[in-house]
Amino acid sequence: MPPQNIPVDSLCIGLFIQLNLKWMAHPFIFNSFKIKSDDQIQTLKELGVKQVLYIPEKSDCRPAVSKGPVAQDKAPPGAAPAPVRDALWELKKQQIEKLEKRRQQLQQCEKEYQRTIKQVSVVMQKLLTGSEESAAEADRLIQDIVDSLLLDQEAVVHLVNVKSKDDTAFYHTLNVSILALVLGREYGISAEEAKLLGMGALFHDIGKSKIPKKLLYKRGSLTPAEAKLLQMHPQYGHQMMSEIEAFPKAALPIILTHHEAIDGSGYPKGLRDADISILSKITAIANSYDNLCNKLDPTESMTPYESLCHLFCRQKQQLDGHLMQRFISCMGVYPPGTIVKLKNEMIGMVVSINPNKPLRPSLLLYDPNVPKNEALIVDLDEFPALEIDRSLRPADLKPEVFAYLDPRTRVNYYFESSTDKAQPPPAR
């Protein structure tokens, strides 16, 4: 049975309804919900609502038989507000305050990302011109990130929006560094190992600067000769960084072996499990994940959810299984950037994960009655009745939903620490 408009006089407990009202015009948290009490019905009548959209397939029962014209049960002027309605508005006010605070936290996270990506770009450009000081600058940058991540076990991964279309920006480099360090923290590496991991991951692809750009940006399959040349980049990078005196020598193996696989199918040396360091294995997972999410041709990219499934199911022979389990723990079953459909048919985009509950991330929800710039950001842990049904591909979204959620062409990540939640970071 298709959705249908019914008079508010026909409402009863168990009906799933949708309000054709602006979000701020009513005291309920969502515009669509299942009626759970007579107080909710009374509140709708007091608001002067005459009709609502009834969704049969989500309801537990059928509407009650209408008793005739709907009486507007609005309270008379000057009357004390109904206790239930007043309580609902208070709860909504608290939710609005939480929402605004959450939005500010995400904006701060994106500012930190933009600041860091600029630093990475400067460091890389200096390095490519032969600057020795670039390694020292990278060391300070990685140390700041390592300190934030290791000292704050509550720091979580967020999706960040990249507005720049500058091809020279090293998004992949920073993504791999952040993801590798988050996985390293989850695995339990020491602060010294984290520093080496961050430096190795930051420069893992530096050898590609020696590869012709027409090969790096080639669409479609590579010839055997082209593939062989491209596979030289770990050796080129190892050679380049070994000549930089300030670069930590213990991080060089990460650059050389980040494409090795535990079954021996990797390159450049075809090493097997025991011969690959744990830091290289961590970098390999972060690198593989980001390469799947952010392919040269965006139409070929996998969603974050698909990328994680691909690594776990299709590349389990090449990647360390224990580390993959840890990676899922810190990225969530639905990584940031994943579009999901809830069991109540609402659609949202994961913006951050819940480290303790991988199935309960925070979502930016699509709601046509809420302006896009005020979109609801909901922590599923606070709403037990909301559950994810499945992942969706952005291409499957209706145009209006796609425009509202604005799925990223590039999926980029940064982290938010609990100290950031308490107060803005000091100016640098």
Order of alpha helices (4+ residues) and beta strands (2+ residues): beta-beta-beta-alpha-beta-alpha-alpha-beta-alpha-alpha-alpha-alpha-alpha-alpha-alpha-alpha-alpha-beta-beta-beta-beta-beta-alpha-beta-alpha
